[in-house]
Amino acid sequence: MMKKKSSFAKRYQTSYESRDKGGVSRVGVMDWKKVEGDISFYVPVEGRNRINIIPYEIKSKNHPLVKRGEFEVGESDYVMDIYVHRGVGPTEASVLCLKSTYGKPCPICEQSALLRKQGKEEEADALKPSRRVFYNVQDLKEPDVPKIFETSHFLFEKELIDEARNDEGEGGFVDFADPEDGKEIKFRANKVKKGNFEFLEYKSFSFEDRDEPLSKDLLKSAVSFDEIMNVPTYEEAQKILFGQDEDEENDDESVKKPSVEDDADEEDEEDDEDEKPAKSAKSKKRVEDEDEDDEEEDEEPKSKPKKSSEGGCKFGHCFGKDCDKFGDCDECDNWDKCVKAK
């Protein structure tokens, strides 16, 4: 059973304090096959929308706030707030960002920083993570069908939590997600065109008393996103980035980095092999990410690349074959040609 919480005040405060940080890809980030029954996804309509947000139970240590020690397994949350790399590797997959989500080493962030150091700004920007949010919602136009809502943090959660902030008196937040005393959320979706892209911008949030508390059936239907989230190891994310075969062995321990799954009592996450690859990459990335101008820049590698000979490897490895199998590959300025040859 989900532990009863009188308010989501602590969670609202966390979201408000991080509303300006950083940054629908359903590929690779969530394993929807783990959810029992059918899944419906919520898509706001242009104009007025009315929803209730349904809280969910935190069931694993994969939850970012549990990892940071701010929440515990068994408590409830109303949103899953994570960072996602989209359009990654040959399959253009979407991959959870280990660095921005958990503060762990992330090979995709490292590659973005390397490309930026080489002056390849477009390629580097294509690998930057964007901030995404997931909600369980009740669409009041179809109140009997619980739905999943995935969207940009910048376009939705930031606007929502800003409006929920109560600056009068002692401050605090409108407690919109409480199962019993929460509020119905109204907002307007406006179609915006930027270049060749069209997307919805969410504005005019307001809160009204619900006619009745959320039903037990709705609460029971809520998906625990932390339980179905695909959390890759460093090596798994690296394989997606460079298109390595799943059965390719890597015997060199120097390239291994600590993974997020460092708790002995946690199960390994399943690979998302059967899901459809994401379509977005480079200029195809959704335009909403371009609006996140205040996104944190990736750190650049501290070591300077060393010079190497054309078509060879100064470190004594096999050119065109051993790329990224050794720690000193990160320092090789012939890396691009080695990857291409491979």
C-alpha positions as CSV (number, residue, x, y, z in Angstrom):
1,M,0.0,0.0,0.0
2,M,1.1,3.5,-0.8
3,K,2.1,5.4,2.4
4,K,-0.4,8.2,3.2
5,K,1.0,11.7,2.8
6,S,-1.0,14.7,3.7
7,S,0.8,16.9,1.2
8,F,3.3,16.9,-1.6
9,A,4.8,20.1,-0.3
10,K,8.4,18.6,-0.2
11,R,8.1,17.4,-3.8
12,Y,6.6,20.7,-5.0
13,Q,9.5,22.5,-3.4
14,T,12.0,20.2,-5.1
15,S,10.4,20.8,-8.5
16,Y,10.2,24.5,-8.0
17,E,13.9,24.8,-7.0
18,S,15.0,22.9,-10.1
19,R,12.5,24.4,-12.5
20,D,15.1,26.3,-14.5
21,K,17.6,23.5,-14.9
22,G,18.5,21.9,-18.1
23,G,16.9,20.6,-20.9
24,V,7.7,12.1,-26.9
25,S,10.4,9.8,-26.8
26,R,8.9,6.5,-25.5
27,V,11.7,4.5,-26.9
28,G,14.3,3.0,-24.5
29,V,13.5,5.1,-21.5
30,M,10.5,3.3,-20.2
31,D,9.8,-0.4,-20.7
32,W,6.0,-0.3,-21.3
33,K,5.9,-4.0,-21.7
34,K,6.3,-4.3,-17.9
35,V,2.9,-2.6,-17.3
36,E,0.0,-4.9,-17.0
37,G,-3.0,-4.3,-19.2
38,D,-3.4,-1.7,-22.0
39,I,-1.7,1.7,-21.8
40,S,-3.3,4.9,-23.1
41,F,-1.3,8.1,-23.6
42,Y,-2.6,11.5,-23.0
43,V,-2.3,14.1,-25.7
44,P,-3.5,17.6,-24.9
45,V,-5.8,19.3,-27.4
46,E,-5.3,22.8,-28.7
47,G,-7.3,25.1,-26.4
48,R,-8.6,24.3,-22.9
49,N,-7.6,21.1,-21.1
50,R,-8.7,19.7,-17.7
51,I,-6.8,16.9,-15.9
52,N,-6.2,15.4,-12.5
53,I,-2.7,14.2,-11.7
54,I,-2.6,10.8,-10.1
55,P,0.2,10.1,-7.7
56,Y,2.1,6.8,-7.8
57,E,4.1,4.8,-5.3
58,I,7.9,4.8,-5.4
59,K,8.9,1.1,-5.6
60,S,12.6,1.0,-6.3
61,K,15.9,2.8,-5.7
62,N,16.0,3.7,-9.4
63,H,14.0,6.8,-8.5
64,P,16.4,9.8,-8.7
65,L,15.1,11.4,-5.5
66,V,15.6,8.1,-3.7
67,K,19.2,7.9,-5.1
68,R,19.8,11.4,-3.7
69,G,18.4,10.4,-0.3
70,E,15.5,12.9,-0.5
71,F,12.7,10.3,-0.7
72,E,12.3,6.7,0.4
73,V,10.8,3.6,-1.3
74,G,7.2,3.4,-0.3
75,E,6.5,7.2,-0.4
76,S,4.5,8.7,-3.2
77,D,5.4,11.1,-6.0
78,Y,3.3,12.8,-8.7
79,V,5.9,13.1,-11.5
80,M,9.0,11.3,-12.9
81,D,11.5,14.0,-13.8
82,I,14.5,12.7,-15.7
83,Y,17.1,13.6,-18.4
84,V,17.1,11.8,-21.8
85,H,19.6,11.6,-24.7
86,R,17.6,11.2,-27.9
87,G,18.7,10.1,-31.4
88,V,21.7,8.2,-30.0
89,G,23.8,5.9,-32.1
90,P,23.0,4.0,-35.3
91,T,19.5,3.1,-34.1
92,E,18.7,6.7,-33.0
93,A,17.7,5.4,-29.6
94,S,16.6,7.3,-26.5
95,V,18.8,6.7,-23.5
96,L,18.5,7.8,-19.9
97,C,21.3,10.3,-19.1
98,L,23.3,8.8,-16.2
99,K,25.1,12.1,-15.5
100,S,22.2,14.5,-15.3
101,T,19.7,12.0,-13.7
102,Y,22.0,10.3,-11.2
103,G,25.3,12.2,-11.2
104,K,27.1,9.1,-12.6
105,P,29.6,8.9,-15.5
106,C,27.8,9.0,-18.8
107,P,29.5,8.0,-22.1
108,I,27.1,10.0,-24.2
109,C,27.8,13.2,-22.2
110,E,31.5,12.4,-22.6
111,Q,31.1,12.0,-26.3
112,S,29.2,15.3,-26.6
113,A,31.9,17.1,-24.7
114,L,34.6,15.5,-26.9
115,L,32.8,16.6,-30.1
116,R,32.4,20.1,-28.7
117,K,36.1,20.2,-28.0
118,Q,36.7,19.2,-31.6
119,G,34.6,22.1,-32.8
120,K,31.7,19.9,-33.9
121,E,29.0,22.0,-32.2
122,E,26.0,20.6,-34.1
123,E,26.9,17.0,-33.4
124,A,27.6,17.8,-29.8
125,D,24.2,19.6,-29.4
126,A,22.5,16.6,-30.9
127,L,23.7,14.4,-28.0
128,K,22.8,16.9,-25.2
129,P,20.2,15.5,-22.8
130,S,16.7,17.1,-22.6
131,R,14.6,17.1,-19.5
132,R,11.5,15.0,-19.7
133,V,8.6,14.5,-17.3
134,F,6.1,11.6,-17.0
135,Y,2.7,11.8,-15.2
136,N,-0.3,9.5,-14.5
137,V,-3.3,11.6,-15.4
138,Q,-7.1,11.5,-15.5
139,D,-8.3,13.3,-18.6
140,L,-11.6,14.7,-17.5
141,K,-13.0,14.3,-21.0
142,E,-12.5,10.5,-20.5
143,P,-12.5,10.2,-16.7
144,D,-12.7,6.4,-16.6
145,V,-9.4,5.9,-18.7
146,P,-6.2,6.5,-16.8
147,K,-3.5,7.8,-19.1
148,I,0.3,8.4,-19.3
149,F,1.4,12.0,-20.1
150,E,5.0,12.5,-21.3
151,T,6.2,16.0,-22.2
152,S,8.9,18.6,-21.9
153,H,9.7,19.8,-18.4
154,F,10.4,23.2,-19.8
155,L,7.0,23.5,-21.5
156,F,4.8,21.9,-18.8
157,E,6.2,21.1,-15.3
158,K,8.1,24.5,-15.1
159,E,4.9,26.4,-15.9
160,L,2.8,24.2,-13.6
161,I,5.0,24.5,-10.6
162,D,5.5,28.2,-11.1
163,E,1.7,28.7,-11.1
164,A,1.3,26.4,-8.1
165,R,3.7,28.5,-6.1
166,N,1.8,30.5,-3.4
167,D,3.7,33.7,-2.6
168,E,1.1,35.0,-0.2
169,G,1.6,34.6,3.5
170,E,4.1,31.9,4.4
171,G,4.4,30.7,0.8
172,G,4.0,27.1,-0.1
173,F,2.2,25.4,-3.0
174,V,-1.2,24.6,-4.2
175,D,-1.5,20.9,-3.2
176,F,-2.8,19.8,-6.6
177,A,-1.7,16.1,-6.5
178,D,-3.1,15.0,-3.2
179,P,-5.4,12.0,-3.7
180,E,-8.1,13.4,-1.4
181,D,-7.8,17.2,-1.3
182,G,-5.9,17.8,-4.5
183,K,-7.0,20.2,-7.3
184,E,-8.3,19.9,-10.9
185,I,-5.7,21.4,-13.2
186,K,-6.8,23.6,-16.1
187,F,-4.5,24.9,-18.7
188,R,-4.5,26.1,-22.3
189,A,-2.5,24.5,-25.1
190,N,-1.5,26.8,-27.9
191,K,0.0,25.7,-31.2
192,V,3.3,27.3,-31.9
193,K,5.3,27.2,-35.2
194,K,9.0,27.5,-35.2
195,G,10.7,26.9,-38.6
196,N,9.3,23.7,-40.0
197,F,8.1,22.5,-36.6
198,E,4.8,22.8,-34.8
199,F,4.3,22.0,-31.2
200,L,2.0,22.8,-28.3
201,E,2.9,25.4,-25.7
202,Y,1.2,25.2,-22.3
203,K,0.0,28.3,-20.5
204,S,-2.7,29.8,-18.3
205,F,-2.6,27.1,-15.5
206,S,-5.3,27.3,-12.9
207,F,-6.5,25.1,-10.0
208,E,-10.1,24.3,-9.0
209,D,-11.6,22.1,-6.3
210,R,-12.3,18.6,-7.4
211,D,-15.9,17.3,-7.3
212,E,-14.7,14.2,-5.5
213,P,-11.4,12.6,-4.3
214,L,-9.5,10.3,-6.7
215,S,-11.0,6.8,-6.8
216,K,-9.2,3.8,-5.5
217,D,-9.2,2.3,-9.0
218,L,-7.4,5.3,-10.4
219,L,-4.8,5.2,-7.6
220,K,-4.3,1.5,-8.1
221,S,-3.8,2.0,-11.9
222,A,-1.0,4.5,-11.5
223,V,2.2,3.3,-13.1
224,S,5.3,3.4,-10.8
225,F,7.7,4.9,-13.4
226,D,10.9,4.0,-11.4
227,E,9.9,0.4,-11.6
228,I,9.7,0.2,-15.4
229,M,12.5,2.7,-16.2
230,N,15.4,1.3,-18.3
231,V,18.6,2.3,-16.4
232,P,21.6,1.3,-18.5
233,T,25.0,0.6,-17.1
234,Y,27.9,2.7,-18.5
235,E,28.9,-0.1,-20.8
236,E,25.3,-0.6,-22.1
237,A,24.9,3.1,-22.9
238,Q,28.3,3.0,-24.6
239,K,27.2,0.1,-26.8
240,I,24.1,2.0,-27.9
241,L,26.2,5.1,-28.7
242,F,28.7,3.3,-30.9
243,G,26.5,0.5,-32.2
244,Q,28.4,-2.3,-30.7
245,D,27.0,-5.8,-30.9
246,E,25.5,-7.2,-27.8
247,D,27.8,-10.2,-27.8
248,E,31.0,-8.2,-28.3
249,E,33.2,-8.9,-25.4
250,N,35.2,-6.2,-23.7
251,D,38.0,-7.7,-21.6
252,D,39.8,-4.4,-20.7
253,E,38.8,-3.3,-17.2
254,S,40.2,0.2,-17.8
255,V,37.1,1.3,-19.7
256,K,34.6,0.2,-17.1
257,K,32.9,2.9,-15.2
258,P,30.7,2.6,-12.1
259,S,27.0,2.1,-13.0
260,V,23.9,3.4,-11.3
261,E,23.0,-0.2,-10.4
262,D,25.6,-0.4,-7.5
263,D,23.1,-1.7,-5.0
264,A,23.5,-5.4,-4.3
265,D,19.8,-5.9,-3.8
266,E,18.7,-4.4,-7.1
267,E,17.9,-6.4,-10.2
268,D,19.5,-5.5,-13.5
269,E,17.3,-3.6,-15.9
270,E,16.2,-5.4,-19.1
271,D,17.4,-4.1,-22.5
272,D,14.8,-2.4,-24.6
273,E,15.5,-4.4,-27.8
274,D,12.0,-4.8,-29.0
275,E,10.9,-1.2,-29.0
276,K,10.9,1.0,-32.1
277,P,13.9,3.4,-32.5
278,A,13.3,7.1,-31.9
279,K,13.1,9.3,-35.1
280,S,14.7,12.4,-33.6
281,A,18.4,13.2,-34.2
282,K,20.4,16.4,-34.8
283,S,18.2,18.8,-36.6
284,K,15.3,16.3,-36.2
285,K,15.2,16.8,-32.5
286,R,12.0,18.3,-31.2
287,V,12.0,22.0,-31.3
288,E,10.9,22.2,-27.7
289,D,14.4,21.3,-26.7
290,E,15.8,24.3,-28.5
291,D,13.8,26.5,-26.2
292,E,15.7,25.3,-23.2
293,D,18.4,27.9,-23.6
294,D,19.4,27.7,-19.9
295,E,20.3,24.1,-20.1
296,E,23.6,23.2,-18.3
297,E,26.5,22.7,-20.6
298,D,28.3,19.4,-20.6
299,E,31.7,19.3,-19.0
300,E,34.6,19.0,-21.4
301,P,37.3,16.4,-20.9
302,K,40.2,17.6,-18.8
303,S,42.9,15.7,-20.7
304,K,44.2,17.1,-24.0
305,P,44.3,14.8,-27.0
306,K,47.7,13.5,-28.0
307,K,48.9,13.4,-31.6
308,S,48.9,10.1,-33.5
309,S,50.0,9.1,-36.9
310,E,47.7,8.8,-40.0
311,G,46.0,5.4,-40.2
312,G,47.8,4.0,-37.2
313,C,47.6,3.8,-33.4
314,K,50.4,5.3,-31.4
315,F,49.2,3.3,-28.3
316,G,49.9,0.0,-30.0
317,H,46.3,-1.1,-30.4
318,C,44.8,-2.4,-33.6
319,F,43.6,0.6,-35.8
320,G,40.0,0.3,-37.0
321,K,39.3,-2.6,-34.6
322,D,40.1,-1.7,-31.0
323,C,38.3,1.6,-31.0
324,D,37.0,2.5,-27.5
325,K,38.2,-0.8,-26.0
326,F,41.0,0.9,-24.0
327,G,41.2,3.9,-21.7
328,D,43.7,5.8,-23.8
329,C,41.3,5.8,-26.8
330,D,39.7,8.8,-25.2
331,E,43.0,10.7,-25.6
332,C,43.6,9.8,-29.3
333,D,43.2,12.5,-31.9
334,N,42.9,9.8,-34.6
335,W,39.7,8.5,-32.9
336,D,37.3,9.7,-35.7
337,K,39.2,7.8,-38.4
338,C,39.5,4.7,-36.2
339,V,35.8,4.7,-35.7
340,K,35.1,5.2,-39.4
341,A,37.5,2.4,-40.3
342,K,35.8,0.1,-37.8
